Amino acid sequence: MALILVVDDKASMRKMLASALKEEGHQVRAAASGEEALRELQKGPFELVLTDVRMPGLSGMELLRQVRSRQRPLSVIVMTAFGAVEDAVEAMKMGAADYLSKPFSLDHLKLAVDKALAMAALAAENRGLREQIREAYDFSGVPGESAAMRKVHALIRRVAPLESAVLIQGESGTGKELVARAIHANSRRRDKPFLKVNCAALPEGLLESELFGHEKGAFTGAHQRSLGRFELARGGTLFLDEVGEIPLPAQVKLLRVLQEKEFERLGGAGMPLSADVRVLAASNRDLRQATAQGQFRQDLFFRLNVVPVQLPPLRDRAEDIAPLARHFLKKYQDEVRPGCPFRLSPEALRQLSAYAFPGNVRELENLIQRAMVLVDKDGLILPEHLPAEISEGGGAAAPRGEAASFSARVDGFERDMILEALRRSRGSQAQAARQMGIQRTLLIYKMKKYGISSGDFKEARPPRPGRAGGRRAGP
């Protein structure tokens, strides 16, 4: 129940209102004037003020004005004389939650109070959510104390309020989507949608439909109109993740949208639709190199790369491991074990700091979550709670000087496996994927990543017995 301040210069009215509100379970304090009300407001965390308008000295209108000017304004219900419509209108303009015209019934009073408290609770919840968003995406407060990350934070704060396209590049797990969400949350489009498209997860036909939408009958299976992400994100931000995997024909259409700010649904024959979105893109590939190799359009690269943001891998900023670990401990504390003061032992932190983290920040976050589940009731994370490759100094925990080449060695091993599977299958992607135990779409993605063409492995099959050059041999 709420703490309510009742303000009226008539003692009988104060007594009646206080009695009715206490019956509803509320706590009530009373004041005989506006001046006394201001003094009472300094004493307790009131949630609602119920005040008469016409009072000697400080009027109810002036009290309303002062209450609403506070840093965290309270809800105010004003009580006006019968027929004083002007007072009620003026009070609502000044921010009153509601008004009661005397005389009023107790049911009317209770209804107005319940409504005002519900509105106040909703407003408080919204303020809390906005503060959480600002805290989550204000990069000045996100863990990352290295010089490299301070530069990234400064660049994000500078570019967020603009409408410029941003290209975020970095290894997998470095936080590219987090950066995109931070830019959106601090932009003028923050109240509009933020939509993400994983360009590597969709084949070309589905990707175009996902981006631009389609009309009924545009292709087999298109039984009804479908809106694309450019249309659904109207007024907001569209995040194109792994943009380097978009096929060249789809790149042409994307370039047109970025240049002309309009698009058409697949199968559409009407007027072009406006593309009122801000485009943010991300890639773990070097798109400049992909452009030089003819795998990515140069003009599209320049359109996307207006403001480049390069995220450094975690192995190059070991000083960020400790603050990131503390951040994740705090983030998951209530989820794993509420009230438990999780902390890292010096030895566990030393081992984490010596680890190469091929999975970057995402891997660190997963390691911290795992350790929090395994730790004893005292919440102290020891080396024994870390994976063996870290606590035993093996696996990816290479010396810091060799860490930069670790990821390249993993990529090389993976590439060799794909090459061998394609040799055995004579270039058949479906057979190679089955040999490796992966989906064909994932194999295609990996082949693009490593620049492998299945055509290099297709060998001419020997002619069947009794045939030569595809014709029957003569006697």
N, C-alpha and C positions, 0 to 999 in steps of 0.2 A: 504493500500500500504506500501511498505518497505522503510527503510532508507538504501541507498546503497553508498558505498565508491568507487570512481573511482580513480585508481592510474596509471598514465602514465607520462613519462617525456616530452612528446610532448603536447604542449598546444592545438593544433588543434584537436588531438585525444580526449583529455579530454573534450573539448567543444562539439564535435560531440556526444560522448557517453552520456554526461549529458543531452543534448537536447533530444536525443532519449528516454532515460529512463524517463525524466520528462513528455514527451507526454503520457507515459503509466501510469502516476499518481504517480510515485515514487518520494521520496525525495532524492536528490543527493548532496553529497559533494565530492570535488576533492582534490587530493594530487599529487604533481609533483615528489615525490620520496618516497622510502620505509620508510625513516626516518620520513618524514612529515606524512605519512600514520599512523605510530605507534602513533604519537602525536594525530592525529584526532580520532583514535580508543578509546582513553582515554576520549573523550568528549561526546560521544553519544552511544546509544544502536543500533549499526548497525546490520543489518540482513544479509548483503551480501557484499563481497569485490570483485571488478573486477579489476585485476591488470595485467600490462604487465610483461613479464618475464625479458627481457634484459633492465636494467636501471642502470645508474651510481650510485655508492655507494651501498646501500642495494638493492640487486636484488629482483625480484619478487619471486624467489624460497625461499630466506631467509625470506621474508615477509610471504609467505605461511607457512613456518615452524613455525614461531613465533605465527601466528594467530591460527594455529591448535594445538599449545601447551597450549593454554589458557584453563582455567577450563571449560568454556562453549565455545567451538570452534565455529567460524563463518563459513558459507559456503564461499568458494572462487572459483571464475572462473578465470583462467589464460588465457592471450592472448599471443600467440606465433607467431613467424615469419613463413611465408609460408615454408613448407618443414622441419621445426624443429621438427621432430617426436620425437627425443630423449627428448626434453624439455617437450613435452606433456605427454609422457609416465612417465617420472620422476615425473611430477606434480601430475598425477593421483595416483601414488604409495604413494605420500606424503599426500594424502587425499583431493585433489582438487575435487570440485563437478563436474566440467566440464572444457573444454578448447575450445578456439576459435582460429582458424588459420587465421591470417591476409593474405589478406583482407577478411572480412566477411560481409554478408548482414545484414541490420537492422532486418529483419525477423529472421535470425539465432540468432542474439543477444537476441531478445525478447524471443525466444523459450528457449534458454539456461538459461536466467534469471528466467523465469517462472518455469522451471524444478528445478533449484537449490533452489528457495524459497519454492516450494512444498515439496521437500525432507527435507529442514530445518524444515518446519512446522510439518511434520510427525515425525522427530526425536525428536522435542520438546515435541510433544504429548506423544511419547513413554517414554521419560524421566519422564514426569509428572505422567504417569500411574505407572511406576516402583516406583516412590517416594511414590505414594499413597499406593501401595501394601506394601512397606517397613514400612510405617507409620501405616497401618492397622494391620500388623502382627508382628511388632517389639514389643515384649512383655515388653521391657524396657519402652515403652511409653504408653502402654495400662493402663487405670485406674485400680488401684488395689494396694493400699498402705499398706495393712496388711502384717504381717510377713508371713502368710501362702501363700499369692499370690506371694510374692517376691521369695519364694522358688520354686513355680511353674514356674515363669518366668525364673529363673536361670536354672532350669532343661530343659526347652524347648530350650533355647539358646544352651545348651550343647549337646542335643541329635539331634537337627535339622540337622546338617551337616553329621551325621552318617547314616548308612543303617539299623540300628537296628529296630526291631519291637517295637512298643509302644502300651501299653494298657492304655487307658484313662478311668477312672472310676469316677463316681460322680452322683448326683441326676439329674433328668430331669431339664433342664434350666440352668445348671451351665456353659455351654459353651464348651461342649466336641468337637463339630464340629469345632468351632472357633480355638481350640487348634490344631486340626488335620490340618486345613488349614494353620495355622501359621507355623507348623513344615514343611509342604510341601513348603511353600513360602520361607523359609529360608534354604532349602536343595539344594543339587546339582541337584535335579530333578525338580526344580522350573519352568523350561521352558517346561516341559512335562505335560501330563494331570493329573488332580486331579479328581478322580471319586469316588462317594459315593454309597453304597448299604445299604438300610435300611433292615436289615435281618429279622426284626419282621413283615414287611409288606408283605412278600411273602411266599406262601406255599412252601413245600419242593421241589416239582418238578420244579416250576418256579424259585426258588432260585438257584438251580444247573444250570439251563439254563442261568440265569442272570449272574452267576459267570463265568461259563466255556464255554458258548455258545453251539450251537447244529448244527448238520448236517441236511440236508433235509431228512425228513422221520424218524427222530429219535423218534418221538412220534406223536400221533394224532394231527393234526393241524400244524405240522412243515413243511410248504410248501417250505421253502427255508433255506439256511444256515444262521445262526445268530451268530455274534461274541459276546463273553462274556466280562465281565468287565476286567478280567485278560488280555485279548487280546487287548481291547481298551485302557487300561491304560499303555500299553507297554512303559517302560522307565520312567514312572511317579509314582504316588502314588494311592493306592486303600484304601479307608476308609470304614471299615466294621462297620456300626453303629448298636447298639443293637446286638452285636455278640453273646451274651448269649442266643439268641432265635433261633440259628441255630439248626435244628434237628440233633440227633446223627449220622444218616447215612451220612448227608452232612458234619458233622464235620470230619469224616474219610477222605473224599476227600479233604477237605481244608487242613488238616494236611499233606497229601501227597504233595500237591502243595508247602507248606511252607518248607517241608523237602527236596524235590528233585528239586524244582524250575522248574517244568514242569507240564503240564496238558493235558487233551484231551477233545475235545468237546463231548457232549452227542451224541452217535451214531457214533462217529468217530472210524475209524479202521486204520488210518495212523500213521505217526510218531508223538510222543508227541510234544507239542508246548512249547516253552520256556516261563517261567513266570518271565519276567524282570520287576518286580514291587516292590515297598516298601509297606508293609502292615501296616496300622495303624488301631486299633480297639478300640471300645468304648462300654461301657455297664453301665446301671444304676443299674444292679444287682451286688451283691457280687459274683464274679465268683469263688473265692476260696471256698466259702460256697456251690455254685452250684456244684463244683467239688466233694466236700465231700459227697453231696447227690446223686451223680451219674447222675446229669442232664447235666454235661459238662465234656468233656474228659480232664483228667489231663495232658496228653502229649500235647494236643492242647493249654491248658492254659499256660503251660510253654513256648511254642513256641511264643505265643502272648505277654506274660508278661515279655519280656526281659527287657524293661524299663517301669515300672509302673508310671503313673501320676494320682494322686488322687486330684480331684478338690473339695475344701471345699464348702459347701452350704453357701449362702449369709447370713443366720441367724447367722453363726459363725464368720462373719467378718463384723460387722456393720460399721466399720471404712471405708469400701470401698463403702458404699452407696452414700455418697456425691460426690466423684470423678466420680463414675459411672454415677450418675445423670447428672453431668455437661458434661460428655462425650456424653450422649444421647441428651442433649439439643443442643449441638454443631452439632451433627451428623444430626439431623432432622430439624435444623433451616431453611435452604434454601428450604427444601421440604414443610414445613408447612407454613412459613411466612418469605420470604427472607428479610433480613435487620432488623428483629425484635430481640432486645437483650433479649432473654428469660432468666429468672433467677428464683430461688426458694426463697420464703420467709423463714425466719428463722423458723416459726412455721410449715410450710409445710415440711421442711427438718427434723425438730424434729420428726414429726409424721411418716415420711418415715423411719427414723432411728430406731423407736420403733416397726416397723412392722416386722412380722416373715418371710415374703416372702416365702411361701411354693413353689411358682413357680420360685424362685431364680432370677438370673439375667434377664432371659427372661421376667418374670413378671414385674420387675422394668422398663425394656425398654418399655413394653406396657403401663405401667402407665404413664411414662413420655410423650410418644406420645399422649396419651389421654388428658393429662393436657394441652399440647401445643395447641391442637385443641380448647379446651374450654376457654382458658385464654383470658383476655381482650387485647386491643391493646397495653397496656404498657408492656406486656410480663411477668408480675409478677405472678408466680404461687402461689396461696393461698390454704389453707386447703380445701376450698369449691370446688376446682377443682380436688380434689382427690376422689376416690371411698369412699362410706360410711363406708365400713369396716375398712378403714384407718382413715378417718377424724373423725369418731365417736368412734374409739377405740374398735370396735367390730370385729366379724368374726375371721379371722386368725391373727388379731393383738394381739396375746397372749403375756403375759409378756415374756421377753427374756428367763427366766429360764424354761418356759414351751414350748418354740418354738420347741425344738428338738423333742418333742413327738407329735406335731400337725400333722405332715405328717403321723406318725404311726397311729393316730386316724382316719385320712381320709382313709388310706389303710384298716384299720380294718372294717370301715363302708362299703366300697366298697366290701370287701371280703364277708361280711355277706349278702349283696344284691345278690351276685352271688350264694352263697350257698342256699339261700331261693328260687331263681328262678330255680335252678337245682332240688331242692326237689319237687317243684310243677310240674316240667316237667318230673320227674322220670329219670333224667339224660340226657334228650334230649337237646343237645346244641342248635339246631335250635329253639325249642320252648322257651328255656330259653332266648336266644338272643331277640326273638320277645317280650317276656314279659318285658325285660329291655329296649327295643327300641334302640338296638345297632346292629351292624353287627356281624355275627357269627365269622368272623376272629378276631375281636376285643375281643370278649368273650374268644376265645381260647387263645389269647395272655395274657389276664388277668388271666385266669386259670393257665397258666404256671407260671406267676409271683407269684401267691399265693400258688402254689403247690396243686391245686385242681384237682381231677380226677372225671370225670362224671360217671365212673363205680361204684363209691361208692353209687350212688343214684338210680341205676337201680333195681327195685323191681319186683319180679315174679308176673305176672298178675294172678288173680284168674281164675280158669277154667270156661269155659262157661257152662251154665246149660245143664245137660244131658251128660257131659263129665267128665271123671276121669282119670287123668294122661295122657290125650291126646287121650283116647279110649272111645268108647260109653259104657255107664253103662248097665249092664245086667238087665233083667226084675226083 
